[in-house]
Amino acid sequence: MKLLLVEDDKQNREFLYKAFNEQGYTVDTAEDGQQALLMATCEEHDIIILDRMLPKLDGLQVLAALRATGKRTPVLILSALDKVDERVAGLKAGGDDYLTKPFAFSELAIRVEKLINRPSPASEQNTTLEFENVRLDYRHHKAQVNGNTLTLQPKEFKLLHFLLDHKDKLVTRTLLFESVWEYNFDPGTNVIDVHIARLRKKLMQHHATVEIQTIRGVGYRLQKAQHNEQ
């Protein structure tokens, strides 16, 4: 996978370059908006990580110009500007995701992977997710374990959907708040823990061969159960 990293801060750029290289990405870098636009239009990349505040050309100017050329390369915006109107402006300009600084690299990596693997319109006809003996049909809002219906509340269904879509991957609490609850902030409640506990109980009651692992202080991972009841 080839990634274009646009970041004017040398320390951040070098850190992200090394981190993504270690994950197997081929990384091109640009340190200002003009260089970024030239590289983005003249070369092919699987994703672009674009800093919002750049010299010569602002990140949103780069993005608007890129989209004007017809390039549909996924773009994830990084920014210290965390107000809602700034996020909306970034998405309206053609951004596919928006992550505010400071951030954990693990979350950035998940978001990048999600954008790269985002289904094309042709593949969106497949409306089911399966993992071990768990099957979820999100078009018809049905969840099953071993063919038996799993009765879930709306947020439990959405939570299971998200975990299945990221099976075997670390999912941070921040990502769950944004994607399942549509919060752009931590409400300071145990709402995630409550729903995770309920979902775990229902999966266990139906003898699911998956489990939700807690990564203390970080988030969760849906994985194959390490041991099943006999």
N, C-alpha and C positions, 0 to 999 in steps of 0.2 A: 504494500500500500504506500502511496506517495502523498505526502502532506506538505502544504505550504504554511509555514509559521511566520506571521507578520507581527513583530514586536520590537519597539524602539528601545526598550530597556535591555541593555546588554546582559545583565545578570539573569533576568527572567528568560531572555531568549536562549542563553547558553544552557540554563537548567532544563527548559522544556525540550530543547534540541536533544540533549543527552537522554532525557527520560523517554522520549518517543523512539529514539534510536534503539534503546534497550528493549523496547517492545516490538521491534522488528520493522518499524516504519522507515521509509526513505524520506528524509526531511530536507526541504529547501527552506531558506530563511530570507526574509527581507526586513529592513529596519526603518523604512519610510513608505509613505503612501504611493509615491510615484514608482518606486522599485516594485512594490507589491502589485500594482495594477499591471505593469509590464509583464511580470512573471506569471500572473494569474491568467492573462489573456493569451500569452504566447506559448505556455506550456500546459500540459494536462496534469491535474492533481485529483486525488480521490476526495480530498477535503481541504478547506482553508481555515486556519485559526487566525482571526483578524482582530488586532488590538483596536479599540475604539478611538483612542487619542494618539495620533501619529503626526510627525512633521511632514511638511510639503503637501500632503493630501490627507484629510481626515478619513478615518476608517469608514464612515458612512458615505463619503464621497467615492471612495474606492469601491465600495459595495454597489452603489447606484450605477457607477460607470461600468462595472463588471456585468451587472444584470442587463444593462442597456445593449451590451454586445451579444446577448443571448446565452451567455454562459450560465449553466444551472448547477455548477459545482457547489456542494453543500458548504455553507459558511457558518462557523461558530464564532460569535463576537465575544471578546474578552473586554471587560471594562470596569473601572472603579466607579463609574456612574451607575448607581443602583436604584434611582427613582423609577417609578412605574412608567412615566412618560418617556424616559430615556430607553427603557427596554422596548416599549411600543415602537419608538422611532427606529430602533435597530431592526426589529422584525418587519416593519413596514418597508424599510429600505431594501429588503430582500434577504435578511438574515434568517437562518434556519434554527438557530438557538442562540441564547444570550446567557453568559455566565459572568457573575460579578466577582471582582477581586476583593479580598483574597479568597482563594479557593484551594481545595485539596486536589492534588494531581489525580488521585484515584477517581474522583468525580468527573474531572475533565476527560480522562481516558474513556470512561463509560459513555459519556455523551458523544465523544468522537466516534467510538465504535458503533453506537446506535445510529448516528447520522450516515455513516458509511454503509451500514447494512440495512438502511431504511428500504422497505419494499418498493419496487417500481409499481406504477399503476396496474400493469399486467398481473403482477403477483398478488395484488391486494384482493383478488377474487378468492384466495384461500383465507377463510375466516376462522380457522381452527388452530389451536396450539396444543401440542401434546408433549408430555414428559413422563417417562415411566408409565404408571397406570392412571395418570391424570390427563383428562381431556377437557378443553374449554372451547366452546363455540361462541365467539363474541357477537356474531351477527344475530343469533337466536337467543343470546343471553342464557346459555346452558353450561353448567359445569358438571363433570362426571368423574367418578373414581371406579374403575373396574366396570364401567357401564351403568353404575348406579348414580342417580341424581344427587348432586351435592347442593343443598339448600343454602344459599348465601345472600346476605344483605348486599345492597348496591355497592357500598364501599369495600366490602370483603371480596366481591366479584372483581372489582377494579384492581384491588390489591393483588389478587391471585393472577389476574391477567398480566399485570406489570412484572410480577416475579417470574412467571412462566416465560415472558418475553425476554427476560434477562437470566435465564436459568444458568446455574453454575458461575454466576458473576456476582461480585460485591455490589450491593445497591445501598447507597448512603441514605441516611434519614432525610437529608436535604432534598435529595432527588425524589424520595417518596412524598414529601410534603408538596413539592412542586407538581409532580406528575399525577398523583392520586388524589390529593386534597386541593390542589391548585392554589396553594399558599406560596407566596414569595418571601415568607419569613417563618421562623420557628415560633408557633403560638405558645410555647412553654407549657404544653400539656402532655399527657401520656397517651394521646389518641392513637398513635402508631402502635405502641406496646399493647394496648387493649385489642386492637383489630388483629394484630399478629397472633396474640394468644387465642382469640376466637377461631381464627383460620387454622391454626395449628391443631386445636382440639377437634375441629370438624374433619380435617384430613386424617388424623389418627383414628377417629371413630369409624371412618370408612376404610381403614387399613391401606392408606395411600403409601406407595413405596417411595415417597419423597419426604423431605423434611426441610423446615425453615431454620437455618443456622443463624444464631445471633453472633455478630462480630462486635464485641462489647465496645461501646463508645463510638462506633462508626456506622454500622448498619446491619444488613441481613444478606443471606445467600440462600436461594432455593437449590437444593442438591438432592442427589439420590440418597435415600435413607441408609445410614450406616448399619442399622440393625432393624429387623422387622419382627413383629410378634409371631410366634410359631402357632 
